[in-house]
Amino acid sequence: MREFVDPANNISAQEIRDSYRQRLDHAAAQGAAEAVENGEAAAEATQNEDEEGVQAESSAMAAERSRKRKRNTEEAVAKIKKGKEAKKKATKKKKRGSDEEDDSDYEAVMDMYKKAKPLPGQLENCELCSKRFTVTPYSKAGPDGGLLCTPCGKEMAKEAKANEKAAKPAVRRGRRKIESNRLDGLSGRGAKSLVQLCIEKLAKHAEDIDEFGELPESIMNRLSEIFSKKRAMNPTSVKLFLRPEMDTVAVHEAAYLETEDYDQIFAVVPNLQKLVLRNACQFKDVNMDYMIEKAINLQHIQLQGANLVSNDKWIDLFIARGEDLKSLKLEWLDAAFNDQVVEALVEFCPNLERLKLERCRLLGIETIEALTRSKNLQHLTLQLSKDVPMERLVNLIGHIGANLRTLCLQEFLDRENDPTDDILQAIHDTCRHLSKFRFTENNECSDAGYVALFSDWANPPLKHIDLQSNRDVDNANPDGPEDFPIGLASEGFKALMAHSGSKLEYLNIKSCRHISHKTFAEVFDGTKQYPNLQELDMSFCPVVDTQIVAAVFRSCPKIKKVVTFGCFEVADVVVPRGMTLIGAPKAQDAIEQYGEMVMDFQKELMKEMEKAGRVAPVMA
Amino acid sequence: MTAPPLTEYVTLVSNDAFEFKVLRSAAVLAGTIKKALDPSSNFKEGATNRVTFHNINGVILEKVCEYLYYNQKHEESKDVPDFDLPPELCLELIVAADYLGV
């Protein structure tokens, strides 16, 4: 399953702000202009102009209009001219050619001298078939402006509809599919692998399959993922994935499964070691009981949205299976799973190495307290909804930080106390084995804090860093305090790359908008190399431009994916072969661009590859 | 002993004795076939230019060959038209594809 990239977010705050200001200015200008001119005339003129554009409106309206016009045509002409002038002054934005404007004036005048259209109830000859018919308010206008009889009118409407339909899909359907594939990470070049093709076909015919037979585990896994993605996991199809000899069951989309189906899993697969159920809405206490009873080898549990399991049942699970549990990942729990359960978890699961608690609504400070006693944790991911004082978090890192390989702290804010960089300092002082670090959506830690974290850090270079949305949030001052930058800004970013650049594989600095253009240019100067970097997300860093993206391609030989949503300076980048640029906002025809060019620096690499023999296109 | 020159075509044999003569350039797109035919790996297949599959039947192997040519043809092109697969063959084909590395 790939993460979703939402092109709808393709807006820069800068642009929104600018346009807002522009509109304010406009409103002010307009108000002044209207005070001078006759406001009524301006309004009337707009109305007239609108009318002139709409040809196919109902005859009743047309008739009424013409009656009015007969009454005082000249007055109207004078008003239009007056109104036009007023409007021209008020709205400088619509800079149309003066010729065009004169034309439309002329047309408006001519329109008034046209023969009046008959009123409803009168008789008229149809423009197409010349038959005589009674005009109704619903009579349609013909191609030359006359009226049509009911049958001809219907015919017209039908044709118009058909044309509309025919015009759309031919272009769109193909493109949508292609774009979707690209965002899914399927390469645009060459044929898909046969395995991939078969999997897709199988997923399409999910309901016709009786059994899978002896498929290799890896393919089963892939199939399960695709079935989940297509929402084809239902009580029937899930049975295809259950085999007695398996040790892993992963259903990534279990929303259609019923309570009995979960029992079935534990009944069929006795040696279950790893269980993944996402959107497990119907996973209930009884299932938990059955799991405790049957799945005696269970070591890894991942449950998402299992909200029908009560607090007591969670505690039962930890009491019964806690000794064996190595990893536990729980997400989207809001009906149960409170701080007491976490205390039980820490108490009864001494061997837990991996813990992920995301969006569990009831958890708060006591959870952080309890986790300080979980000494064997190596991978910790937390996202709590409640505010936690920073000192508690610092305390937690102090207790268990030394062992951690993965540390993900998302959206931790301390709104009550003054912002400090203590948490970063604590990580700097205690963590020695981190390889993945995520610290996101924080507007309290300062640039200096990040510099301190990454300077002289005894931790070896990291492989995976996600520091997205660490920036100052103040609409009145979007650039943040100048002398004391907040969030990951220029210096922090430099320190980060100096520390981890050599091993870094994944970097996300989305929305870290205080990093300057100069810094980007310095870090990615085309000669410094980041040999392992494969994926880089620089979305919503407004200073990123074409030059920087080009330099990234040169500095990172292994890079596969660069994301630049909302970087409005990026345009016309020549993307080298095998690399993908997603989200260049000015590329109208493709959100994603594939490299076609073989760059100089790639040629050597190509030669090596050729020596090794031709490599078949590989699918993600 | 000098290695015989590489032939343009190689023979793929199914377990029910169907033989398919395909271009070597297409056949080696499958990792397993490539390794088997590589003279440096010193397999009998490399010497005879003939690979026998004991676990793949004729129907499936035909489809595989078809795919190999399809793959070769579209190697460099973008937005490749979809390869037509009869759904009833998919399960067997997927096992074969996984084994052959295509």
Interface residues (C-beta under 8 A of the other chain):
Chain A: G174 I178 G188 R189 G190 A191 K192 S193 L194 V195 L197 C198 I199 K201 L202 K204 H205 D208 I209 F212 G213 E214 L215 P216 S218 I219 Y594 G613 R614 A616 P617
Chain B: V28 L29 A30 G31 K34 V64 Y67 Y70 N71 H74 E75 E76 S77 K78 D79 V80 D82 F83 L85 P87 C90 L91 L93 I94 V95 A97 D98 L100 V102
